[in-house]
């Protein structure tokens, strides 16, 4: 569909950094301030899932004092994937040229965002990667590193996608890329949501680039990682991989 080496890329346009939140009152001001300092021209959309701790109200206060900050109030906790899909739809509707995924807890360092945006000038999708040379993880136990790296390796091999960090969630998309991924068909959540978008981008022929990042474990608030998220990722990735192989044998294209 698209050749990353031959295609001439147009200007990026204004970037919208989408930050999903659920009970991130301790982190939201700091992360928004850091994004605004790192990329002053970018806009921020806080997609809050009706956080009981008042994150949405704090985000509203930030938006009052800064016309580059917007807040999308959602009815309740529906998962990371649903929050990003709502944020993508909002950003596309409002004409943004670049849409960025970023966690609220500081694990994705806003200071590295300029590197992703620079790489996007010659790509359709840029992934901030922990598992390429130069990438690293700070303050993770060995078991967490094994789970994350193992999950990426399993997904990469089973789905045949040339991406080292398939589950990472620090990403910059061109608007046209998202529009070509069939987002209305995406139902996965958590880590699996990230795998799903990555495999769709590769299958659609988009040029995907990984740049090294330093991932820092959160210091404040509670992790949203759960056993259910891991289980969902395992069975969905396995199902996709099996369908891909069946499709190769039967000659049918699998969705």
N, C-alpha and C positions, 0 to 999 in steps of 0.2 A: 504493500500500500504506500509506504513512504520509505525513502532511503536516506538515512541520517548523514551519509557522506556526500550525496549529490544535491540534496534538497537545499534551496535557499530559504532561510528562515526570515520571517518578518519581525518587526519590532515586538517587544513583549507586551507593552501596555502596562497599565497600573496593576500592581499585585495586591491581592486580598489574602491576608493570613488568617486562616480559620482555626480558632482555638475552641474545641469542645470542652465544656466544663460540667462537672457534677461534684459539688462539695470541694471547691478549690478556692475558698475565701482567703486562705493563707498565702496563696500563690498568685492570684489573678493580677493584682496591681503590679507586682514586680515583673511578671512576664510581659504584660502589655507595655510597660515602660521600656523594657529592654528591646522589644521589637521596634518600638517607635524610634528609639535611639540608634538602632542598628541600620534600619532602612526607613529613613524619615518620610519618603514618598509613598511607602506602602500603607494600605489601610488594614484595619484589624476587625474581624467579626468574631465576637464571643458568642458561641452557640451553647446556651445554658439549658440544661435539662431540668429546670425548676428545682435547683439545688436547695435543700432544706437549710443549709448554713448561710444563705444570703448571698451567694456568689453573684447571682443575677442582679441584685440590687447594687452591689459594689461595681459591677460592670456598667450599669446604667450611670452611676456617678462618674466613672471615667469618661463615658461617652458625652456627658454634659459638658465637660471641659475640653474635649478634643474632637473636632469634626472628622478625624480620621478613624475614630473608633465607633463601631456599631454593635448592637446587641440583638441577637435572635433568641427570643424566649420560646422554649418548647414546653409542651404540656407535662412531660415527665421523663423519667429515665428510660430510654429506648435503645441504648447502646451506642457505641462509638460509630459504627457504620452508618446508622440512621442519622446521627448528628452531622457527620461529614456530608452525606448526601443532601441533607437540607441546606447545609452551608454552600455546597457546590451550586445547587439550584438558585439560591439567593444571589450568589456572586455572578453567575451567568446572566441571570435576569437583570442585574444592575450593570452589566457591561464590562466587568473586569477581564483583563487579558491573561492574568496569571492567578492561579488559585493554589494556595500553599496549605499543607497539613502540618500542624504543630501541636504538641502536647502542652498542657497548661502548667505542668509541674516543674518545668525547668530542665527536664532531661534532654530536651532538644534546645541547644543553646542558640538564642536569637543572633548572637554575634557571628554565627556561621551561615546565616541566611544569605548574606551577599554572595558567598561562594556558590550556593545552589542557583541563585538567580543569574549569575555570570555564566554558569554552565548551561543554563536553559536557553541562552542565546543561540546555541547550536544543537538543541535537542527538543524532543517533544515532552519528555518527562525526566526529571532529575530526582534521584533518590539519595538521601543522606545515609551513608552506609557505615556500619560498625565493623564490617567484616572484609573490607578491602584494605590494601596496604595504606597505612596512615590512620585508619579508623581504630577506635578503641572504646572500651567501656570502663567507667570509673565507679567504684563502690558496689560492684556486684559480686555475690558469692559465686564460687565455681559452679554450683548446681544451676544457677540462673543463666550463666553464660552457656553451659552445656545445653540447656533447654532451648535458648534462643538460637544459638548457632546450629544446633541439631535440627530445629524446626525449619530453618532456612535451607539447610542442606537437603533435608527430606523433600521439601517443596520443590527446590530447584531440580533435583534429579527426577522426581516423579512426574513433574509437569513439563520438564525439558525447557526451562527458562534460564537464560544465561545471566542470572542476577545473584550476587553473593548474599545480599541482605534482603530477602523477599518479604520478611515480616516487618521491616522497619517502617516507622510512621512519620518521618520527617521528609516531606516530598513537595516538589514544585511541579505543577502541571500547566502547560499551555491550555488555554480555554478550548481550543479545537481538539486537543487530545481527549479531554473529558467528554466532549460532545460525541467523540467517536468510540466510546467504550461501552455503550449500551447500559448506562447507569440505571435505567428503569428495570433492568433485569437483575440487579445486584440485591441480594438478600442477606449476605453474610455479615458478620460482626467481628469486633476485636481484631486479633492478629489475622484471622481468616479474611477479613475485609481487605487488609493490605495485600495479602497474597492474591486475592481475587482481582484487584485492580491491576496489579503487576502482570499477572498472566494474561489479562485481557489486552493490556497495552502491547505486550510482546506478540500475541496472536494477531493483533490488528496491524502489525508491521511498523509500529511507532519506534522511533529511536530513543532508547532508554539509556541514561548515563548515571553511573554511581560516583559520588564524590565522598571522600572520607570525612567522618564527623567524630567528635568525642561525645559519647552518650553518658550523661551523669545521672546516677540514681537520685530520685527525689529526696529532699531533706525534710519537707513538710507535707502533711496530709497523708492519706492512705492510698496505696496502690490499687488500681482497678483490676489487676490481674486476678483471674479466678480459675478454678478447675474446669468450670463449664466452658470458658473461652478456649482453653487448651484442647478440650475434648471436641468442641465444634470444629476447630481448625484441623484436627487430625482426621476426623471422618470426612469433612468436606474436601480436603486436599486429596485424600485417598480416592474418594468417589470421582473427582475430576480426573485424576490420573488414570483410573481404570477406564473411564469413558473415552479418554484420549486414545488409549491403546486399542480399545474396541473399534473406535472410528478408523484407525489406521488399517486394521485388519479388514473391516467391512467396506472401507471406502467412504463412510459417512462422515460428514462434518459435525463435530460435537460442539454444543453451545457451552 
